[in-house]
Amino acid sequence: MNVVLDTNVLVAALRSRNGASYQILMALAENQFVNNISVPLFAEYQDVLKRTDLLPHMGTNEIDIVLDFIAQQSRHRKIFYLWRPVLKDPKDDLVLELAVESNSCIVTFNVKDFIGAEKFGVSVITPQKLLTIIREQTK
């Protein structure tokens, strides 16, 4: 299964080991799905995860280790077209562009932010839904 992880999923995963987002990172480590990244999305990951006080229990070096892990475990995609704006937030558009290019679904807590993605054949699911799909595929 091809996915694009929205930044909020990574933030949640690094804030708590109890939720679906953390389990998704563990599933990524076990190659249970294919995560896709682009340079603009990876830059957003870096920008957000390194914001002061967002992850006070983690230092910059620890965040870099997580980012390196994501870069190593993900399929790197190049975006050759821009048809923005489609969504309200330009940062969401870069996620949508990547999902279209990689034929992926978007995994996010903010499903409402991606209204319009269906026009491009992109489904938008929650982290909990991705875990359900992964569990069904591994049975």
N, CA, C and O atoms as a DFTB+ gen file, in Angstrom:
556 C
 N C O
     1  1       0.845      -1.180       0.000
     2  2       0.000       0.000       0.000
     3  2       0.886       1.237       0.000
     4  3       1.816       1.336       0.800
     5  1       0.604       2.177      -0.889
     6  2       1.318       3.445      -0.987
     7  2       0.617       4.515      -0.160
     8  3      -0.596       4.698      -0.265
     9  1       1.384       5.217       0.658
    10  2       0.809       6.291       1.456
    11  2       1.722       7.508       1.450
    12  3       2.906       7.424       1.124
    13  1       1.136       8.639       1.820
    14  2       1.862       9.862       2.129
    15  2       1.419      10.256       3.532
    16  3       0.234      10.479       3.781
    17  1       2.382      10.340       4.447
    18  2       2.068      10.705       5.826
    19  2       2.074      12.217       5.979
    20  3       3.074      12.879       5.697
    21  1       0.961      12.749       6.423
    22  2       0.887      14.173       6.718
    23  2       1.747      14.442       7.954
    24  3       1.955      13.551       8.778
    25  1       2.234      15.645       8.074
    26  2       3.142      16.009       9.159
    27  2       2.521      15.771      10.533
    28  3       3.227      15.397      11.470
    29  1       1.222      15.980      10.666
    30  2       0.594      15.822      11.975
    31  2       0.676      14.386      12.492
    32  3       0.639      14.162      13.702
    33  1       0.786      13.431      11.603
    34  2       0.926      12.030      12.013
    35  2       2.297      11.820      12.661
    36  3       2.406      11.127      13.673
    37  1       3.330      12.410      12.084
    38  2       4.672      12.282      12.669
    39  2       4.756      12.970      14.020
    40  3       5.357      12.441      14.955
    41  1       4.158      14.142      14.125
    42  2       4.155      14.856      15.407
    43  2       3.492      13.999      16.474
    44  3       4.029      13.852      17.572
    45  1       2.348      13.440      16.170
    46  2       1.639      12.600      17.141
    47  2       2.461      11.368      17.515
    48  3       2.486      10.961      18.676
    49  1       3.131      10.780      16.526
    50  2       3.945       9.593      16.790
    51  2       5.086       9.902      17.748
    52  3       5.445       9.071      18.583
    53  1       5.651      11.086      17.629
    54  2       6.781      11.444      18.475
    55  2       6.368      12.008      19.825
    56  3       7.193      12.137      20.730
    57  1       5.107      12.341      19.960
    58  2       4.604      12.826      21.251
    59  2       4.187      11.685      22.170
    60  3       4.254      11.819      23.392
    61  1       3.761      10.566      21.597
    62  2       3.267       9.466      22.424
    63  2       3.492       8.130      21.743
    64  3       3.323       8.004      20.530
    65  1       3.867       7.154      22.514
    66  2       4.033       5.794      22.005
    67  2       2.753       4.977      22.124
    68  3       2.741       3.789      21.804
    69  1       1.687       5.601      22.579
    70  2       0.444       4.883      22.837
    71  2      -0.550       4.913      21.687
    72  3      -1.515       4.149      21.700
    73  1      -0.348       5.762      20.705
    74  2      -1.363       5.950      19.685
    75  2      -1.084       5.243      18.369
    76  3      -0.065       4.576      18.197
    77  1      -2.015       5.411      17.457
    78  2      -1.931       4.803      16.133
    79  2      -0.742       5.343      15.340
    80  3      -0.133       4.611      14.560
    81  1      -0.413       6.606      15.535
    82  2       0.689       7.198      14.770
    83  2       2.017       6.531      15.088
    84  3       2.812       6.274      14.184
    85  1       2.262       6.252      16.339
    86  2       3.497       5.555      16.718
    87  2       3.506       4.146      16.125
    88  3       4.538       3.679      15.643
    89  1       2.371       3.480      16.160
    90  2       2.283       2.140      15.578
    91  2       2.546       2.185      14.071
    92  3       3.096       1.237      13.510
    93  1       2.164       3.264      13.426
    94  2       2.430       3.425      11.997
    95  2       3.938       3.531      11.748
    96  3       4.451       2.935      10.801
    97  1       4.646       4.281      12.589
    98  2       6.098       4.355      12.428
    99  2       6.739       2.980      12.621
   100  3       7.692       2.639      11.920
   101  1       6.226       2.196      13.558
   102  2       6.746       0.846      13.766
   103  2       6.435      -0.040      12.547
   104  3       7.253      -0.871      12.152
   105  1       5.261       0.145      11.966
   106  2       4.902      -0.610      10.759
   107  2       5.777      -0.196       9.574
   108  3       6.102      -1.024       8.723
   109  1       6.157       1.076       9.521
   110  2       7.063       1.536       8.474
   111  2       8.417       0.846       8.613
   112  3       9.033       0.463       7.618
   113  1       8.871       0.693       9.842
   114  2      10.144       0.015      10.091
   115  2      10.101      -1.444       9.639
   116  3      11.129      -2.021       9.284
   117  1       8.923      -2.026       9.655
   118  2       8.746      -3.426       9.252
   119  2       8.304      -3.562       7.800
   120  3       7.914      -4.645       7.363
   121  1       8.366      -2.457       7.051
   122  2       8.012      -2.440       5.622
   123  2       6.601      -2.964       5.354
   124  3       6.379      -3.676       4.375
   125  1       5.660      -2.617       6.210
   126  2       4.284      -3.071       6.033
   127  2       3.482      -2.171       5.102
   128  3       2.346      -2.488       4.751
   129  1       4.068      -1.058       4.708
   130  2       3.476      -0.174       3.714
   131  2       4.606       0.643       3.106
   132  3       5.720       0.658       3.630
   133  1       4.322       1.315       2.008
   134  2       5.317       2.155       1.341
   135  2       4.967       3.612       1.606
   136  3       3.899       4.092       1.226
   137  1       5.888       4.303       2.265
   138  2       5.714       5.731       2.485
   139  2       6.433       6.480       1.379
   140  3       7.524       6.087       0.966
   141  1       5.833       7.545       0.901
   142  2       6.408       8.362      -0.165
   143  2       6.705       9.752       0.368
   144  3       5.909      10.335       1.104
   145  1       7.876      10.282      -0.019
   146  2       8.237      11.641       0.372
   147  2       8.779      12.387      -0.846
   148  3       9.241      11.789      -1.819
   149  1       8.706      13.694      -0.754
   150  2       9.304      14.583      -1.753
   151  2      10.178      15.568      -0.985
   152  3      10.088      15.665       0.239
   153  1      11.000      16.278      -1.691
   154  2      11.851      17.272      -1.031
   155  2      11.007      18.308      -0.285
   156  3      11.313      18.605       0.870
   157  1       9.948      18.876      -0.901
   158  2       9.160      19.866      -0.158
   159  2       8.492      19.290       1.098
   160  3       8.439      19.959       2.130
   161  1       7.990      18.071       1.015
   162  2       7.349      17.486       2.197
   163  2       8.385      17.193       3.269
   164  3       8.139      17.447       4.448
   165  1       9.532      16.667       2.885
   166  2      10.573      16.387       3.869
   167  2      11.041      17.679       4.539
   168  3      11.305      17.693       5.741
   169  1      11.146      18.756       3.773
   170  2      11.518      20.055       4.354
   171  2      10.466      20.511       5.365
   172  3      10.804      21.092       6.396
   173  1       9.194      20.250       5.070
   174  2       8.144      20.593       6.032
   175  2       8.276      19.738       7.295
   176  3       8.151      20.254       8.405
   177  1       8.527      18.437       7.134
   178  2       8.766      17.581       8.300
   179  2       9.856      18.195       9.183
   180  3       9.677      18.328      10.394
   181  1      10.975      18.565       8.576
   182  2      12.090      19.141       9.331
   183  2      11.681      20.423      10.031
   184  3      11.953      20.605      11.218
   185  1      11.033      21.304       9.301
   186  2      10.627      22.595       9.855
   187  2       9.704      22.419      11.054
   188  3       9.905      23.046      12.094
   189  1       8.709      21.580      10.912
   190  2       7.714      21.417      11.979
   191  2       8.303      20.677      13.178
   192  3       8.145      21.122      14.315
   193  1       8.975      19.558      12.939
   194  2       9.476      18.751      14.054
   195  2      10.537      19.481      14.875
   196  3      10.731      19.174      16.051
   197  1      11.221      20.441      14.263
   198  2      12.271      21.165      14.983
   199  2      11.796      22.481      15.579
   200  3      12.613      23.272      16.051
   201  1      10.506      22.727      15.566
   202  2       9.987      23.945      16.189
   203  2      10.225      23.896      17.692
   204  3      10.076      22.854      18.332
   205  1      10.592      25.027      18.228
   206  2      10.867      25.130      19.654
   207  2       9.635      24.723      20.454
   208  3       8.528      25.190      20.186
   209  1       9.833      23.871      21.414
   210  2       8.813      23.422      22.377
   211  2       7.739      22.509      21.799
   212  3       6.810      22.147      22.521
   213  1       7.824      22.125      20.535
   214  2       6.841      21.192      19.987
   215  2       7.071      19.789      20.542
   216  3       6.126      19.086      20.899
   217  1       8.333      19.398      20.607
   218  2       8.714      18.082      21.141
   219  2       9.783      18.302      22.212
   220  3      10.951      17.978      21.998
   221  1       9.386      18.854      23.366
   222  2      10.387      19.242      24.366
   223  2      11.185      18.072      24.942
   224  3      12.267      18.282      25.492
   225  1      10.686      16.879      24.829
   226  2      11.381      15.697      25.351
   227  2      12.439      15.164      24.381
   228  3      13.160      14.220      24.702
   229  1      12.527      15.771      23.197
   230  2      13.476      15.315      22.186
   231  2      14.443      16.437      21.817
   232  3      14.046      17.592      21.657
   233  1      15.698      16.080      21.687
   234  2      16.691      17.032      21.230
   235  2      16.780      17.020      19.712
   236  3      16.201      16.160      19.048
   237  1      17.508      17.982      19.179
   238  2      17.677      18.080      17.736
   239  2      18.304      16.822      17.151
   240  3      17.904      16.373      16.077
   241  1      19.274      16.253      17.843
   242  2      19.924      15.034      17.349
   243  2      18.942      13.865      17.264
   244  3      18.979      13.083      16.314
   245  1      18.074      13.754      18.251
   246  2      17.073      12.677      18.231
   247  2      16.079      12.874      17.084
   248  3      15.683      11.914      16.422
   249  1      15.687      14.111      16.862
   250  2      14.774      14.407      15.753
   251  2      15.459      14.097      14.427
   252  3      14.830      13.561      13.515
   253  1      16.736      14.429      14.314
   254  2      17.477      14.104      13.097
   255  2      17.533      12.600      12.851
   256  3      17.472      12.159      11.704
   257  1      17.647      11.820      13.903
   258  2      17.656      10.356      13.768
   259  2      16.325       9.871      13.203
   260  3      16.292       9.008      12.326
   261  1      15.234      10.429      13.710
   262  2      13.903      10.060      13.203
   263  2      13.761      10.469      11.749
   264  3      13.262       9.697      10.930
   265  1      14.195      11.674      11.423
   266  2      14.108      12.148      10.039
   267  2      14.953      11.280       9.109
   268  3      14.527      10.963       7.999
   269  1      16.131      10.900       9.550
   270  2      16.976      10.000       8.745
   271  2      16.283       8.663       8.522
   272  3      16.320       8.113       7.421
   273  1      15.657       8.146       9.563
   274  2      14.907       6.888       9.455
   275  2      13.803       7.017       8.403
   276  3      13.641       6.139       7.555
   277  1      13.049       8.108       8.463
   278  2      11.959       8.312       7.504
   279  2      12.522       8.414       6.088
   280  3      11.965       7.836       5.154
   281  1      13.612       9.137       5.929
   282  2      14.223       9.276       4.604
   283  2      14.694       7.930       4.071
   284  3      14.545       7.649       2.882
   285  1      15.252       7.108       4.923
   286  2      15.755       5.796       4.496
   287  2      14.631       4.814       4.193
   288  3      14.768       3.977       3.300
   289  1      13.539       4.903       4.912
   290  2      12.443       3.941       4.775
   291  2      11.417       4.345       3.718
   292  3      10.494       3.583       3.431
   293  1      11.567       5.514       3.146
   294  2      10.552       6.044       2.240
   295  2      11.035       6.030       0.797
   296  3      12.233       6.029       0.514
   297  1      10.062       6.020      -0.101
   298  2      10.355       6.136      -1.528
   299  2      10.387       7.623      -1.872
   300  3       9.433       8.356      -1.613
   301  1      11.489       8.048      -2.453
   302  2      11.672       9.450      -2.805
   303  2      11.039       9.709      -4.174
   304  3      11.321       9.011      -5.148
   305  1      10.189      10.716      -4.221
   306  2       9.469      11.040      -5.454
   307  2       9.791      12.465      -5.875
   308  3      10.002      13.339      -5.035
   309  1       9.828      12.689      -7.181
   310  2      10.038      14.034      -7.719
   311  2       8.707      14.560      -8.235
   312  3       7.954      13.851      -8.903
   313  1       8.442      15.789      -7.918
   314  2       7.221      16.445      -8.374
   315  2       7.610      17.362      -9.531
   316  3       8.418      18.276      -9.367
   317  1       7.024      17.107     -10.704
   318  2       7.369      17.881     -11.897
   319  2       6.277      18.868     -12.293
   320  3       6.415      19.575     -13.292
   321  1       5.224      18.920     -11.544
   322  2       4.120      19.800     -11.900
   323  2       3.565      20.439     -10.636
   324  3       3.644      19.874      -9.545
   325  1       3.015      21.603     -10.804
   326  2       2.356      22.301      -9.703
   327  2       1.039      22.838     -10.238
   328  3       1.018      23.616     -11.192
   329  1      -0.043      22.426      -9.626
   330  2      -1.341      22.930     -10.043
   331  2      -2.051      23.513      -8.838
   332  3      -3.232      23.263      -8.594
   333  1      -1.305      24.281      -8.112
   334  2      -1.855      24.904      -6.914
   335  2      -2.536      26.198      -7.286
   336  3      -2.260      26.737      -8.358
   337  1      -3.391      26.710      -6.472
   338  2      -3.918      26.081      -5.260
   339  2      -5.150      25.235      -5.552
   340  3      -5.970      25.580      -6.403
   341  1      -5.263      24.152      -4.853
   342  2      -6.456      23.310      -4.902
   343  2      -7.109      23.311      -3.532
   344  3      -8.328      23.441      -3.417
   345  1      -6.303      23.168      -2.503
   346  2      -6.798      23.117      -1.128
   347  2      -6.602      24.480      -0.460
   348  3      -5.928      25.356      -1.001
   349  1      -7.197      24.644       0.712
   350  2      -7.109      25.926       1.418
   351  2      -5.689      26.260       1.867
   352  3      -5.285      27.423       1.849
   353  1      -4.932      25.235       2.272
   354  2      -3.584      25.442       2.797
   355  2      -2.560      24.983       1.765
   356  3      -2.586      23.821       1.360
   357  1      -1.658      25.862       1.328
   358  2      -0.646      25.470       0.336
   359  2       0.225      24.303       0.797
   360  3       0.706      23.533      -0.035
   361  1       0.434      24.161       2.092
   362  2       1.227      23.032       2.589
   363  2       0.467      21.719       2.423
   364  3       1.081      20.660       2.289
   365  1      -0.848      21.780       2.432
   366  2      -1.633      20.584       2.138
   367  2      -1.574      20.254       0.650
   368  3      -1.612      19.085       0.265
   369  1      -1.481      21.279      -0.178
   370  2      -1.349      21.042      -1.625
   371  2      -0.094      20.238      -1.948
   372  3      -0.123      19.391      -2.840
   373  1       1.002      20.485      -1.243
   374  2       2.225      19.731      -1.541
   375  2       2.064      18.265      -1.157
   376  3       2.677      17.397      -1.777
   377  1       1.260      17.980      -0.156
   378  2       0.955      16.594       0.214
   379  2       0.086      15.956      -0.870
   380  3       0.319      14.815      -1.270
   381  1      -0.908      16.691      -1.336
   382  2      -1.800      16.193      -2.381
   383  2      -1.032      15.935      -3.678
   384  3      -1.234      14.902      -4.316
   385  1      -0.164      16.848      -4.071
   386  2       0.630      16.651      -5.288
   387  2       1.450      15.368      -5.215
   388  3       1.529      14.617      -6.187
   389  1       2.050      15.127      -4.074
   390  2       2.842      13.916      -3.885
   391  2       1.959      12.674      -3.942
   392  3       2.346      11.666      -4.534
   393  1       0.791      12.738      -3.338
   394  2      -0.123      11.597      -3.370
   395  2      -0.574      11.283      -4.792
   396  3      -0.687      10.115      -5.162
   397  1      -0.830      12.311      -5.586
   398  2      -1.231      12.102      -6.975
   399  2      -0.080      11.470      -7.750
   400  3      -0.280      10.488      -8.466
   401  1       1.118      12.022      -7.614
   402  2       2.280      11.536      -8.357
   403  2       2.616      10.091      -7.999
   404  3       3.015       9.316      -8.868
   405  1       2.459       9.722      -6.731
   406  2       2.860       8.393      -6.268
   407  2       1.701       7.403      -6.191
   408  3       1.873       6.265      -5.754
   409  1       0.528       7.846      -6.618
   410  2      -0.659       6.984      -6.557
   411  2      -0.860       6.443      -5.140
   412  3      -0.974       5.237      -4.923
   413  1      -0.900       7.373      -4.188
   414  2      -0.961       7.036      -2.767
   415  2      -2.215       7.602      -2.123
   416  3      -2.870       8.495      -2.661
   417  1      -2.528       7.057      -0.959
   418  2      -3.549       7.692      -0.134
   419  2      -2.839       8.591       0.878
   420  3      -1.668       8.378       1.192
   421  1      -3.537       9.570       1.370
   422  2      -3.007      10.499       2.360
   423  2      -3.463      10.035       3.730
   424  3      -4.640       9.743       3.938
   425  1      -2.520       9.969       4.668
   426  2      -2.834       9.589       6.045
   427  2      -2.683      10.839       6.902
   428  3      -1.602      11.420       6.990
   429  1      -3.779      11.242       7.530
   430  2      -3.801      12.480       8.294
   431  2      -4.884      12.434       9.367
   432  3      -5.840      11.664       9.272
   433  1      -4.719      13.261      10.374
   434  2      -5.792      13.470      11.348
   435  2      -6.774      14.520      10.841
   436  3      -7.900      14.603      11.331
   437  1      -6.358      15.319       9.868
   438  2      -7.154      16.438       9.372
   439  2      -7.796      16.101       8.028
   440  3      -7.507      16.739       7.016
   441  1      -8.653      15.111       8.026
   442  2      -9.296      14.652       6.792
   443  2     -10.039      15.799       6.112
   444  3     -10.032      15.897       4.884
   445  1     -10.678      16.666       6.895
   446  2     -11.437      17.781       6.327
   447  2     -10.570      18.740       5.515
   448  3     -11.054      19.382       4.583
   449  1      -9.293      18.835       5.868
   450  2      -8.395      19.742       5.152
   451  2      -8.138      19.301       3.716
   452  3      -7.660      20.085       2.895
   453  1      -8.455      18.045       3.417
   454  2      -8.165      17.501       2.090
   455  2      -9.421      17.276       1.255
   456  3      -9.420      16.473       0.322
   457  1     -10.492      17.991       1.595
   458  2     -11.687      17.929       0.760
   459  2     -11.317      18.479      -0.612
   460  3     -10.813      19.597      -0.721
   461  1     -11.563      17.709      -1.640
   462  2     -11.159      18.051      -2.998
   463  2     -10.152      17.055      -3.543
   464  3      -9.960      16.960      -4.755
   465  1      -9.502      16.306      -2.646
   466  2      -8.517      15.302      -3.076
   467  2      -9.167      14.209      -3.909
   468  3      -8.528      13.605      -4.771
   469  1     -10.428      13.964      -3.645
   470  2     -11.134      12.894      -4.368
   471  2     -11.232      13.192      -5.865
   472  3     -11.365      12.267      -6.667
   473  1     -11.168      14.464      -6.251
   474  2     -11.183      14.838      -7.672
   475  2      -9.991      14.258      -8.424
   476  3     -10.031      14.080      -9.641
   477  1      -8.939      13.969      -7.680
   478  2      -7.714      13.434      -8.271
   479  2      -7.562      11.930      -8.020
   480  3      -6.513      11.346      -8.294
   481  1      -8.618      11.319      -7.499
   482  2      -8.576       9.887      -7.227
   483  2      -7.772       9.534      -5.987
   484  3      -7.336       8.393      -5.832
   485  1      -7.574      10.502      -5.106
   486  2      -6.786      10.288      -3.891
   487  2      -7.725      10.104      -2.707
   488  3      -8.597      10.935      -2.455
   489  1      -7.536       9.007      -1.984
   490  2      -8.316       8.814      -0.760
   491  2      -7.541       9.389       0.416
   492  3      -6.311       9.433       0.410
   493  1      -8.270       9.820       1.405
   494  2      -7.697      10.420       2.604
   495  2      -8.221       9.632       3.793
   496  3      -9.429       9.524       3.999
   497  1      -7.287       9.077       4.579
   498  2      -7.673       8.221       5.700
   499  2      -6.965       8.661       6.974
   500  3      -5.970       9.385       6.938
   501  1      -7.499       8.211       8.089
   502  2      -6.889       8.497       9.386
   503  2      -5.814       7.457       9.693
   504  3      -5.777       6.397       9.068
   505  1      -4.950       7.756      10.645
   506  2      -3.967       6.759      11.059
   507  2      -4.616       5.451      11.536
   508  3      -4.100       4.366      11.266
   509  1      -5.726       5.555      12.233
   510  2      -6.412       4.363      12.706
   511  2      -6.872       3.490      11.541
   512  3      -6.777       2.264      11.605
   513  1      -7.365       4.114      10.488
   514  2      -7.810       3.375       9.306
   515  2      -6.630       2.679       8.633
   516  3      -6.755       1.534       8.199
   517  1      -5.482       3.359       8.541
   518  2      -4.301       2.722       7.955
   519  2      -3.912       1.494       8.763
   520  3      -3.588       0.457       8.186
   521  1      -3.937       1.589      10.070
   522  2      -3.599       0.425      10.904
   523  2      -4.562      -0.728      10.654
   524  3      -4.143      -1.884      10.599
   525  1      -5.835      -0.427      10.504
   526  2      -6.822      -1.467      10.207
   527  2      -6.492      -2.150       8.884
   528  3      -6.542      -3.376       8.792
   529  1      -6.161      -1.382       7.879
   530  2      -5.816      -1.935       6.564
   531  2      -4.567      -2.811       6.669
   532  3      -4.532      -3.913       6.123
   533  1      -3.546      -2.320       7.369
   534  2      -2.312      -3.088       7.538
   535  2      -2.599      -4.410       8.231
   536  3      -2.104      -5.455       7.809
   537  1      -3.381      -4.371       9.271
   538  2      -3.706      -5.602      10.022
   539  2      -4.473      -6.595       9.152
   540  3      -4.242      -7.802       9.230
   541  1      -5.380      -6.089       8.328
   542  2      -6.137      -6.981       7.438
   543  2      -5.232      -7.614       6.388
   544  3      -5.433      -8.771       6.018
   545  1      -4.238      -6.871       5.903
   546  2      -3.330      -7.386       4.885
   547  2      -2.352      -8.420       5.445
   548  3      -1.879      -9.289       4.713
   549  1      -2.050      -8.328       6.739
   550  2      -1.083      -9.246       7.324
   551  2      -1.716     -10.480       7.932
   552  3      -1.020     -11.308       8.518
   553  1      -3.027     -10.616       7.801
   554  2      -3.704     -11.815       8.336
   555  2      -3.461     -12.995       7.424
   556  3      -3.943     -14.095       7.695
